[in-house]
Amino acid sequence: MKPRIPLLPATIVLPLLLACGGGEAPATAPGSTSATPKAGQSAVADDMSNPNVVQIAVASPDHKTLVAAVQHVKYEDVLVNAGPFTVYAPTDAAFDALPHGVLDDLMKPANKATLSDILEYHVALGVLRPEQMTNGRSVGMANGGNVKFSVQEDGTVMINDAKVLGSVPASNGLVVVIDKVLLPQ
């Protein structure tokens, strides 16, 4: 017996067709076999779902430098995937606190590998909620390094030497705002 696929109501199908271009095939130049994609998953417009970690950073007025760095190494398509990810997001002030010239140096094409390593040191696979950021806990990061959490007497949570300022849930994880750039050992 064949499985029966339910029909979707027109209120769902019509917006899907419109969003996909009405079902028309993309135009291609004579003699070409396929259209070249213009952008990856990060270019998909979705105003109905909860924002993902990249959309949260892009919407934040305090994370322009982080967004520019992520775009520079072309990680935005990676970070919009299902995850889940915990992204420790340094503020613009945290990047400004780096020694003079360091950020400019990292943004040079020759230093993309170093910048990638630093950015990966800000991403943990899985979601680590604030209540799980306990004193002495060590967590592996996407670059293979580890960070360590500590809880101060006043309740302030630290990741290495960066203060956790807050967190924002995302559709594919959690963005944790921090006041310093984490540097791999």
Secondary structure by P-SEA (a helix, b strand, c coil): ccbbbbbbcaaaaaaaaaaaccccccccccccccccccccccccccccccccaaaaaaaccccaaaaaaaaaaccccccccccccccccccaaaaaacccaaaaaaacccaaaaaaaaaaaacccccccccccccbbbbbccccbbbbbbbcccccccccccccccccccccbbbbbbccccccc
